[in-house]
Amino acid sequence: MQVHLPDCIASCKMGSLWSFQFWTGELPYWENEWSQHAAVVVGMTESTILLNDPVFKPAPIGISLGDFDLAWLAQDETFAVITPA
């Protein structure tokens, strides 16, 4: 299934959370430390993804769409949707 990030953010606004799996080495705030990891997308602008990453405080962390795409693509664009009961 192909997912478009704007759809993700629209879904987040309706109460769903999207968790993405990625390689940390593609994200600047990980400073080239390579590991499989997951974080929750909590927002998006035209050029930035906002993540809640359980390893780092404070939250959210803003990263460029390009950096996020590279990290996410390295994990075959794996994601999970968490919805309220």
C-alpha positions in Angstrom: 0.0 0.0 0.0 1.4 3.4 -0.9 0.8 6.1 1.7 1.0 9.9 1.0 2.2 11.9 4.0 -0.6 14.6 3.7 -3.1 11.7 4.1 -1.2 10.7 7.3 -1.4 14.2 8.7 -5.1 14.6 7.9 -5.7 11.2 9.7 -3.6 12.4 12.7 -5.9 15.4 13.0 -8.9 13.0 13.2 -7.3 11.2 16.2 -5.2 8.5 14.5 -1.5 8.2 15.1 1.0 7.1 12.5 4.1 5.3 13.6 6.9 5.0 11.0 9.9 2.6 10.9 13.2 4.1 9.6 17.0 4.0 9.6 18.2 6.6 12.0 21.4 7.4 10.1 19.4 9.3 7.5 18.2 11.8 10.2 20.5 14.6 11.1 19.5 14.7 14.8 20.8 11.1 15.2 24.3 12.2 14.1 25.0 9.2 11.8 24.2 6.6 14.4 22.7 3.7 12.4 19.8 1.7 13.9 16.4 0.5 13.0 13.9 2.7 14.8 10.3 3.9 15.0 8.7 7.2 15.9 5.3 8.8 15.7 4.5 11.6 13.2 2.5 14.3 15.0 2.4 17.0 12.4 3.6 18.3 9.0 4.2 21.5 7.2 5.0 21.9 3.5 8.7 21.2 4.2 8.9 19.6 7.6 7.8 16.4 9.4 7.2 16.7 13.2 8.2 13.5 15.1 7.8 12.4 18.6 10.9 10.2 19.0 11.0 8.3 22.3 14.8 8.5 22.5 14.9 12.3 22.4 13.5 15.2 24.4 12.0 17.7 23.8 9.2 16.8 21.4 8.3 17.2 18.6 11.5 17.2 16.5 11.2 18.9 13.1 13.1 17.2 10.2 13.0 18.0 6.5 10.7 16.0 4.2 13.8 14.9 2.2 15.6 13.5 5.3 12.5 11.7 6.5 11.8 10.2 3.0 15.4 8.8 2.8 15.1 7.3 6.3 11.7 5.8 5.7 12.5 4.5 2.2 15.4 2.6 3.7 12.8 0.5 5.6 10.6 0.0 2.6 8.2 2.7 3.8 7.0 0.6 6.8 4.3 2.2 9.0 1.5 1.4 11.4 -1.7 3.4 12.0 -3.0 3.6 15.6 -6.6 4.6 16.0 -8.7 5.2 19.1 -11.1 2.4 20.2 
